[in-house]
Amino acid sequence: MPLWECNVLIRTLARRGSFARVMAVYYDLRARGLVADSFTYPFVLRAVGVLKLSVEGRKAHAAAIKTGFRWDAYTGSSLMEMYTMLGRVDIARKVFDEMPSRALVLWNMMVRCYIRCGRYSAAVALSEQMERSGVTPDRVTVVTAVTACSRARDLSLGRRIHVYMDNVFGFNLPVANALLDMYTKNDCLEEAVKLFEQMPARNIISWTILVSGYGLAGQLDKARVLFNQCKEKDLILWTAMINACVQHGCFEEALTLFRDMQMQRVEPDRFTVVTLLTCCANLGALDQGEWIHQYAEQRKMKIDAVLGTALIDMYSKCGHIEKSLEVFWRMQGRDATAWTAIICGLATNGQAGRALELFQDMQRSKVKPDGVTFIGVLSACCHGGLVDEGRKQFHAMREVYQLEPRVEHYSCLVNLLGRAGLLDEAERLIGDVPINKDAMPLFGALLTACKAHGNVEMSERLTKRICEQDSQITDVNLLMSNVYATASRWEDVIRVRGKMAHPTVKKTAGCSLIEVKGY
């Protein structure tokens, strides 16, 4: 097979995503003494990056140097992309710097490489260097640079690009959408709205970006008005509106939107399904959650780590822990998030023993737990009254996994010690913790334990310490009044309740919710 036929075959296989076969053809080509050219290398280098073949990447780079094709702009661009996919953006930059002639395609690729690996400030700096170098950008350059500005939160360059677009390119929809996205993600909603209103043409992406922008800003009413104004809604726009509701706790409205979406015959994808399962979990809407699960199975959606974790969380919060376990054992690719979800679910549902057994299974599976995992483990110890195990796991966070305990972990251990009546140990544990609003759950846990065991002296000591440090913390008054009530010290109850009657003191309202026939 001559080289040109090999190149055609390699291109066809690459377009089909058959990268392993691309490498097989390349090996065969080299074995027969054929020399790859500038048409071969871009496809082969992309295959190397996708398959994460670091050694083969270096070999292909060396071959390109020997044959002189590394100076070709498209081969150089492919080398930069390959090294970025292999996690070596530093080598990609070295390839860029060594190019004798930097064509526009190389500048665009290097900026994209920085964006891809999350080095947004470097991407912005390179865009500015390109501007100073006098390189004439094209529309791809502008979109890429604006994306970098958006991620790096660099509005200065973004605004200059906006002016450049108006003066040089005129209106261009992809560039306008990129600018719209930059303004919304950088809290410049007024500028985004102004740009949106000035756009002579819009597509569904434009509407989706602004709806999401209103959602990020918490302006759900305006997001809904804009959403209703769009006449041709696609799945992405529906999902953006539903997601905005979920992010701000409007779960019932999100499910109502989902029903409207179904009536419009728009089928949800896996991202929509995950968002909807979050709604069901927070509302305790088991029937609706089960229907969504069945829908996902009927559409043959892969129960991977993301979807599986959402299902586990939904069933656990709805009290159907056996179904959570069934999903967990069936799902593919169980990661730390999935293990954490099932451990926390078991702990929340009072199955401490099974939660700790699964934690041991997680450790045997070589999956490293994170801070949230230990919240579930410590909660399980608390529910099971396992003081020694709780102490052991708390210390293991630092000593074994190098995880620094947060307020939530201290609260779990204080709660555990408090329930066991070990109030002095609990007080010593939090002795050095600074008092602020974030730490109140920790002190609240100890005050609750003092109430349960009738330890008024420690309660008063804690209350005095809290008030000395931060007089704005008002929840302590409610806890203290309950402690006095338990001890039948009614005059003190009246005195503390009198403080709570002050207009600046507000008690968080409770709420309850039940599901009847799926509603």
C-alpha positions in Angstrom: 0.0 0.0 0.0 1.6 3.3 -1.0 1.9 6.3 1.4 -1.1 8.2 0.0 -3.4 5.2 0.5 -2.1 4.8 4.1 -2.9 8.5 4.7 -6.4 8.2 3.3 -7.0 5.1 5.5 -5.6 6.9 8.6 -7.8 10.0 8.0 -10.9 7.8 7.6 -10.2 5.8 10.8 -9.4 9.0 12.7 -12.7 10.5 11.7 -14.5 7.4 12.9 -12.7 7.6 16.2 -10.8 4.3 15.6 -7.6 5.7 17.0 -6.1 2.3 18.0 -6.4 1.2 14.3 -4.8 4.5 13.3 -1.8 3.6 15.3 -1.8 0.1 13.8 -1.7 1.5 10.3 1.1 3.9 11.3 3.2 1.1 12.8 2.7 -0.9 9.6 3.7 2.1 7.5 6.9 2.5 9.5 7.7 -1.2 9.4 7.5 -1.1 5.6 10.1 1.7 5.4 7.6 4.4 4.4 8.2 7.9 5.8 5.3 9.7 7.3 4.5 13.2 5.9 2.7 16.4 7.0 -0.6 14.7 6.1 0.1 11.6 8.3 1.4 13.3 11.5 -1.7 15.4 12.5 -3.9 12.3 12.6 -1.3 10.1 14.3 -0.4 12.7 16.9 -4.1 13.1 17.8 -4.5 9.3 18.2 -1.4 9.3 20.5 -3.0 12.0 22.6 -6.4 10.3 22.8 -4.9 7.0 23.7 -2.4 8.6 26.2 0.6 6.9 24.6 3.4 9.0 26.1 6.3 6.9 24.8 4.8 6.7 21.3 4.3 10.5 21.3 7.9 11.1 22.0 8.9 8.6 19.2 6.5 10.4 16.7 8.0 13.8 17.7 11.5 12.5 17.1 10.5 11.1 13.7 9.0 14.5 12.8 12.2 16.2 13.8 14.3 13.7 11.7 12.1 14.2 8.6 11.9 18.0 9.1 8.1 18.1 9.3 8.0 19.5 12.9 8.4 22.9 11.2 5.2 22.4 9.3 2.5 24.6 11.0 -0.1 21.8 11.1 2.3 19.2 12.4 3.6 21.7 15.0 0.0 22.5 16.0 -0.8 18.7 16.3 2.4 18.2 18.5 1.2 21.0 20.8 -2.3 19.5 21.1 -0.8 16.0 21.7 1.4 17.1 24.5 -1.5 19.0 26.1 -3.7 15.9 26.0 -0.8 14.0 27.6 -0.7 16.6 30.4 2.5 18.3 29.3 1.5 21.7 28.3 5.0 22.9 29.2 6.4 20.9 26.3 3.6 22.2 24.1 4.7 25.7 24.9 8.3 24.7 24.1 7.2 23.4 20.7 5.4 26.7 20.1 8.5 28.8 21.1 10.8 26.8 18.9 8.8 27.3 15.7 10.8 29.5 13.4 7.6 31.0 11.9 4.5 31.3 14.0 1.5 31.0 11.8 -1.9 32.1 13.1 -3.0 28.5 13.6 -0.1 28.0 16.1 -1.2 31.0 18.2 -4.8 29.8 18.2 -3.8 26.3 19.2 -1.5 27.4 22.0 -4.2 29.5 23.5 -6.6 26.6 23.3 -4.0 24.3 24.9 -3.8 26.6 27.9 -7.6 26.8 28.2 -7.8 23.0 27.9 -5.5 22.5 30.9 -7.1 25.2 33.0 -4.2 27.8 32.8 -6.5 30.6 31.9 -4.2 33.4 33.0 -1.5 32.0 30.7 -4.0 31.9 27.9 -4.9 35.6 28.4 -1.2 36.5 28.6 -0.5 34.8 25.3 -3.5 36.5 23.7 -2.0 39.9 24.8 1.4 38.8 23.5 -0.2 38.0 20.2 -1.8 41.4 20.1 1.5 43.1 20.7 3.2 41.0 18.1 1.0 42.5 15.4 -0.5 39.1 14.3 -3.8 39.7 12.6 -6.4 37.6 14.4 -9.3 35.8 12.7 -12.7 35.0 14.1 -11.4 31.7 15.6 -8.7 33.7 17.5 -11.2 36.2 18.8 -13.6 33.4 20.1 -10.6 31.6 21.7 -9.3 34.7 23.3 -12.7 35.7 24.7 -13.1 32.2 26.1 -9.8 32.6 27.9 -10.9 36.1 29.3 -14.1 34.5 30.5 -12.4 31.7 32.4 -9.6 33.9 33.8 -12.1 36.7 34.7 -10.1 39.2 32.8 -12.6 41.8 31.6 -10.0 44.3 30.5 -8.8 42.3 27.5 -12.3 41.0 26.8 -13.7 44.5 26.5 -10.8 45.5 24.1 -11.7 42.5 22.0 -15.3 43.6 22.0 -14.3 47.0 20.6 -12.0 45.3 18.1 -14.8 43.1 16.9 -17.1 46.1 16.4 -14.5 48.1 14.5 -12.8 45.4 12.4 -15.1 42.4 12.0 -18.5 43.9 12.5 -21.1 41.6 13.9 -20.2 37.9 14.1 -22.6 35.6 15.9 -20.1 33.1 17.4 -17.9 36.0 18.7 -21.0 37.8 20.1 -22.0 34.6 21.9 -18.5 34.3 23.3 -18.6 37.9 24.6 -22.1 37.3 26.0 -20.8 34.3 27.9 -17.9 36.3 29.2 -20.1 39.0 30.6 -22.5 36.7 32.3 -19.8 34.6 33.9 -18.0 37.6 35.2 -21.1 39.2 36.9 -21.5 41.9 34.2 -25.1 41.1 33.6 -26.1 44.6 32.5 -23.4 44.6 29.8 -24.6 41.1 28.7 -28.2 42.3 28.4 -27.1 45.4 26.5 -25.1 43.2 24.1 -28.0 40.8 23.7 -30.5 43.5 22.9 -28.1 45.0 20.3 -27.4 41.7 18.5 -29.0 41.9 15.0 -29.3 38.1 15.0 -29.5 35.5 17.8 -29.5 31.8 17.9 -30.6 29.3 20.6 -27.1 29.6 22.2 -27.6 33.3 22.7 -30.8 32.8 24.6 -29.4 29.9 26.6 -26.4 32.0 27.7 -28.5 34.9 29.0 -31.0 32.6 30.7 -28.1 30.9 32.5 -26.7 34.3 33.3 -29.9 35.4 35.0 -29.9 32.0 36.8 -26.3 32.5 38.1 -27.3 36.0 39.3 -30.3 34.6 41.2 -32.8 36.5 39.0 -35.1 33.6 38.3 -38.1 35.8 37.4 -36.2 37.5 34.6 -34.7 34.2 33.5 -38.2 32.8 33.2 -39.5 35.8 31.3 -36.6 35.5 28.8 -37.1 31.8 28.6 -40.8 32.2 27.8 -39.9 34.8 25.1 -37.8 32.3 23.2 -40.1 30.7 20.6 -37.9 27.7 19.6 -36.6 26.0 22.8 -34.2 23.1 22.5 -33.1 20.6 25.2 -30.1 22.7 26.3 -32.3 25.8 26.9 -34.9 23.7 28.9 -32.0 22.2 30.9 -30.5 25.6 31.6 -33.8 26.9 33.0 -34.4 23.8 35.1 -30.8 23.9 36.4 -31.3 27.6 37.4 -34.3 26.6 39.5 -32.4 23.8 41.1 -29.4 25.9 42.0 -31.7 28.3 43.9 -33.8 25.7 45.7 -36.9 26.1 43.5 -37.3 22.3 43.1 -41.1 22.2 42.6 -40.8 24.8 39.8 -38.1 22.7 38.2 -40.3 19.6 38.1 -43.2 21.7 36.7 -40.8 22.8 33.9 -39.9 19.2 33.3 -43.6 18.3 32.8 -44.0 21.3 30.4 -40.9 20.0 28.6 -42.5 16.6 28.2 -45.6 18.1 26.8 -43.5 19.9 24.2 -42.1 16.4 23.3 -38.6 17.4 24.2 -36.7 14.3 25.5 -34.3 14.9 28.4 -30.7 13.7 28.2 -28.5 12.3 31.0 -27.6 15.9 32.2 -31.3 16.8 32.5 -32.0 13.5 34.3 -29.2 14.2 36.9 -30.6 17.6 37.6 -34.2 16.2 37.9 -33.0 13.5 40.3 -31.5 16.3 42.5 -35.0 17.9 42.6 -36.6 14.6 43.6 -33.9 14.0 46.3 -34.5 17.4 47.9 -38.3 17.1 47.7 -38.5 13.5 48.8 -40.5 12.8 45.6 -39.9 9.1 45.4 -42.5 8.3 42.8 -41.2 11.0 40.4 -37.6 9.8 41.0 -38.5 6.2 40.2 -40.2 7.3 37.0 -37.1 9.2 36.0 -35.0 6.2 36.8 -37.2 4.0 34.6 -37.0 6.6 31.9 -33.2 6.5 32.0 -33.2 2.7 31.7 -35.7 2.7 28.9 -33.4 5.1 27.0 -30.5 2.8 27.7 -28.6 5.6 29.5 -25.3 4.3 31.0 -25.5 4.2 34.8 -22.0 5.7 35.2 -20.5 7.5 38.2 -22.5 10.7 37.7 -25.9 9.3 37.0 -25.5 6.5 39.5 -24.5 8.8 42.3 -27.5 11.0 41.6 -29.8 7.9 41.8 -28.1 6.7 45.0 -28.6 10.2 46.6 -32.2 10.4 45.5 -33.2 6.9 46.8 -31.2 7.5 50.1 -32.9 10.8 50.8 -36.3 9.3 50.0 -35.6 6.5 52.6 -35.3 3.7 50.0 -31.8 2.6 51.0 -32.0 -0.9 49.6 -32.7 0.6 46.1 -29.6 2.8 46.6 -27.5 -0.3 47.3 -28.9 -2.0 44.2 -28.0 0.9 42.0 -24.5 1.1 43.6 -23.6 -2.5 43.0 -24.9 -2.3 39.4 -23.2 0.9 38.4 -20.1 1.0 36.3 -16.9 2.8 37.4 -17.6 3.5 41.0 -15.5 6.5 42.0 -15.0 8.2 45.4 -18.2 10.3 44.9 -20.3 7.1 44.4 -18.8 5.4 47.5 -19.3 8.6 49.5 -23.0 8.8 48.4 -23.8 5.3 49.5 -21.9 5.6 52.8 -23.6 8.8 53.7 -26.9 7.4 52.6 -26.5 4.4 54.9 -25.5 6.6 57.8 -28.4 9.0 57.3 -30.8 6.0 57.2 -29.4 4.7 60.5 -27.5 1.7 59.1 -24.2 2.5 60.8 -22.8 -1.0 60.6 -23.3 -1.4 56.9 -21.9 2.1 56.3 -18.7 1.2 58.0 -18.5 -2.1 56.2 -18.8 -0.3 52.9 -16.1 2.1 54.0 -13.8 -0.8 54.6 -14.7 -2.2 51.1 -13.9 1.3 49.7 -10.4 1.2 51.3 -9.8 -2.3 49.9 -10.8 -1.1 46.5 -8.0 1.4 46.6 -10.4 4.3 46.2 -9.2 7.2 48.2 -11.8 8.8 50.5 -12.2 12.5 50.7 -13.5 14.9 53.3 -17.1 14.3 52.5 -16.6 10.5 52.8 -15.4 11.0 56.4 -18.5 13.1 57.2 -20.5 10.0 56.3 -18.2 7.7 58.3 -18.3 9.9 61.4 -22.1 10.3 61.0 -22.4 6.5 60.9 -20.3 6.3 64.1 -22.5 8.9 65.7 -25.8 7.1 64.8 -24.3 3.8 66.1 -22.8 5.2 69.2 -19.4 4.0 68.2 -17.1 6.3 70.2 -13.8 4.5 69.8 -14.4 4.0 66.1 -15.3 7.6 65.7 -12.1 8.8 67.4 -10.1 6.3 65.3 -11.5 7.6 62.0 -11.2 11.2 63.0 -7.5 10.8 63.6 -7.1 8.7 60.5 -8.1 11.7 58.4 -4.8 13.5 59.2 -2.5 10.6 59.9 -3.4 8.3 57.1 -5.1 10.4 54.4 -3.5 13.9 55.1 -7.0 15.5 55.2 -7.4 18.5 57.5 -10.7 18.1 59.5 -13.2 20.9 58.8 -16.0 22.2 61.0 -18.4 19.5 59.8 -16.0 16.7 61.0 -15.5 18.4 64.4 -19.3 18.7 64.7 -19.8 15.0 64.0 -17.2 14.0 66.6 -18.6 16.5 69.2 -22.1 15.1 68.5 -20.8 11.6 69.0 -19.0 12.5 72.3 -21.9 14.5 73.5 -24.4 11.7 73.0 -22.1 9.4 74.9 -22.0 11.9 77.8 -18.3 12.8 77.2 -18.9 16.5 77.5 -15.5 17.5 78.9 -13.7 15.7 76.1 -15.9 17.4 73.5 -15.3 20.8 75.1 -11.5 20.2 75.0 -11.8 19.2 71.4 -13.2 22.6 70.3 -11.2 24.6 72.7 -9.0 26.2 70.0 -11.7 26.5 67.3 -12.4 30.2 66.4 -16.0 31.3 66.9 -17.8 32.5 63.8 -21.1 31.9 62.0 -19.5 29.0 60.1 -18.5 27.3 63.3 -21.9 27.6 65.0 -23.0 24.0 64.1 -20.1 22.8 66.1 -20.9 24.8 69.2 -24.6 24.1 68.6 -23.8 20.3 68.8 -22.2 20.7 72.1 -25.0 22.9 73.5 -27.5 20.3 72.4 -25.5 17.7 74.2 -25.4 19.9 77.3 -29.2 20.2 77.1 -29.6 16.4 76.8 -27.4 15.8 79.9 -28.6 18.8 81.9 -25.2 20.4 82.1 -26.2 24.1 82.6 -22.8 25.2 83.8 -21.0 24.2 80.6 -23.9 25.7 78.6 -23.5 29.1 80.3 -19.7 28.9 79.8 -20.0 28.2 76.1 -22.7 30.9 75.7 -20.5 33.5 77.4 -17.6 32.6 75.2 -19.7 32.8 72.0 -21.2 36.2 73.0 -17.8 37.6 73.8 -16.4 36.6 70.4 -19.4 37.4 68.2 -22.4 39.1 69.7 -24.2 38.9 66.3 -24.7 35.1 66.6 -28.3 34.8 67.7 -29.0 31.0 67.4 -27.2 30.4 70.7 -30.1 32.2 72.5 -32.6 29.6 71.3 -30.3 26.7 72.4 -29.6 28.3 75.7 -33.3 28.8 76.4 -33.9 25.1 75.7 -31.1 24.2 78.2 -32.8 26.3 80.9 -36.2 24.8 80.1 -34.8 21.3 80.5 -33.4 22.3 83.9 -36.8 24.0 84.8 -35.1 27.4 85.2 -38.1 29.3 83.9 -37.0 32.8 84.9 -33.9 32.3 82.8 -36.0 31.0 79.9 -38.1 34.1 80.0 -35.0 36.3 80.2 -33.4 34.6 77.1 -36.6 34.5 75.2 -37.0 38.3 75.8 -33.7 38.8 74.0 -35.0 36.7 71.1 -38.0 39.0 70.8 -35.7 41.8 69.5 -36.6 42.6 65.9 -33.0 41.9 64.7 -33.1 38.3 66.0 -34.7 36.0 63.5 -35.3 32.3 63.9 -35.0 30.1 60.8 -38.5 28.9 59.9 -39.1 25.1 59.7 -40.9 23.4 56.9 -42.4 20.0 56.1 -43.3 18.4 52.9 -45.2 15.2 52.0 -45.8 13.5 48.6 -49.3 12.4 47.7 -49.9 10.5 44.4 -46.7 11.8 42.9 -47.4 15.5 43.9 
